[in-house]
């Protein structure tokens, strides 16, 4: 059985066999120009967080060592976030709900349309997608235009952007498109090894 994934350079579709889906590079889309796959995951320097109930909270990657961490970088006004980013993220998140070896967060990384991609959208998006997880907001500077620090740290190409961090704190995947079925299969296998 074949699965469609993106190629590394031209973002054209290629076919990969199911057996190849055991490695992160085959499970997920990859772009050579972006991302920090294989590197230590930088700590998240974000001051605005809310918990699953919309209450102010905090989140630090260092407090989640020993867990796989799935992150979605999004913007409220991003069509791709709504058509693919959130559905793929939610499918993967739901497959590991309440798993002690997995956590997920969603971060609005506003780098354009600042009047639309505002902090108050965190709770709105949480409710829209029924996300009972920590959600954050960070913004770049409109004039002169600059991206939020997290986008620079993770070398993102925009939104939606998905990052998967290993239990050891290494970036396994960092790109636009995630194949939720492949991600779920890989995570089940890796989490299964943890006992």
N, C-alpha and C positions, 0 to 999 in steps of 0.2 A: 504494500500500500504506500502511495506517495503522499507527501504533505508539501504544500507550497510555502516557501519562505522567501525572503528578499536576498538578493545577492549583496556582496560587500561594497561594491563600488557604484554601479549605475542604478541601483535600486530597481532593477528589473527582476521579474519573477524567475525563479529556478525551481526545480524539483529536487527534493531530498528524500531518501528512503527513511522509513520509520526507524530503522536501526541507527541511522545517523543522528537521530533526535536525542541520543543519550548525552551528547556534549552540548554545553551552553551555546557554543558558537553555531551549532546547527539548529538549535531550538529557536533561537531568536534572530531577528534582523540585526545586521551589523553594518556600520559605516566606518571606513578607515579614518576619516577626517575628524570624527567626533568620539566622545566617550573616553572612559578611563578603565576599560575592562582589564582585570588582572591586578589593579592597584588597590591599595588600602582605601576604604571609603572615607572621604573627608567628613568630619563632624559637621552637622547642620547648624549654621549660624542664622537662626530664625527666631524672632522674638514673639511672633503672634501665632499661638496655637490654641485650638479648642478641642475638647474631648468629644466623645460620641454623643453627648447631651448638649453640646454647644457651650460648655463652660470653659473659661480660660484654664489652660494647663501648660505643660512643657513636654519636650521630647528630646532625648539625646540618644544617638546611636550607641554610645559607649555603655548605656544602661541595657542594651539589647544584645550584647555579645552572647554567642551561643544560640542565636536564633537567625533564621533567614529573614531578611527585611525586604519587603517589596514596597517601592515608592513610585508614585505617579506624580509627575510635574504637569500642571494643567493651568488653563486660564478659562474663566467663565465665558469669554467671548470667542473661544476657539472651536470652530466647527468639528475639526478632527477629534478633539477631546470628547465631544458628545457622540459622534458617530462610531468611533473605535476605541479611543483611550479608556473612557470610563467603563464601557461594556466588557472589554478584555480584562481590565483591572479587577472589576467586580466579580467576574467569573473565576479568576484565579484566587481572589480573596475569599470568596464563598467556599471554595474547595478546601480551605484550611482554617475555617472559622473555629476558634477555640483550640487550635493546635498549639501546644506549649513551645514548639520549635519554630513558630512563624509569627510575624507581625507585619502589618501594612500601615502605611500613612499616605496621605495625599497632600501635595503642597502646591498652592497657586503661586506660580512664578511669573508675576506681572512684568512684562518687558515692553508692552505696547498697549494701546487703548486703555490707559490708566483710569479713565472715568467709568469703564465697564468692569475691568478686572480689579475690583476693590476688596478690601478685607471683609466687608459684610457679605460677600458672596460665599465665604467659607461655609457658613451654616446653611445657606440656601442650597448649595451643591450637595452638602451632606444629606440633607433631607431628600433632595431630588433623586439621589442614587441609593438611598437607604444605607449610608456608610456609617456603621457604628465603630468608627476608628478615629484616631487623632488626625486633624486636618490643620494645615498651616498656611500662612500667607507671607510672602516676601516680595518686594518690588525693587526694580532698578530705578534709575533716575531718568526722568523724562527729558530734561534739557540740562546739560548735554546728555544725549541718550546713552544709557549704560544698562547692562543686564544685571539682575540680582546676583549676589556673590555665589549662591548655590549653583547657578547655571554656569558660572565661570569655573568653579571647583570641579563640577562633574562634566565639563565640556559638552554641554547639551546643544542640540541644534534647534531648539524651540519647544513647542508643545503639540500634542501630548508626548511626553518623554517618560519612559519607564526604566527604572533601575532595580536590579535584584542584587542584594548583598548576601554573601555567604555567612554561615555561622561564625566563621573566623574573621569576618569584617572585610573581606575582599569583594570587589565589584565583579560579579559574574556576568552581568548584562547591563548595557547602558545604551539605549537607542529609542527610535520613534515607535516602531511596531513590535508588539509582543504577540506571539502565538500562544494563546492561553492553554490550549490542549497540550502543546509541547512543554510549556512551563509547568503545568500541573503534573505531567508525567515525570519530568525531571525532579521536581520538588518531592513528589511521593517517594521516588527512589532514594534521594539524598536524605530526607527526613527519616525514612525507614532504616537507614544505616545508623541513625542516632539512638534508636531504641525507644 
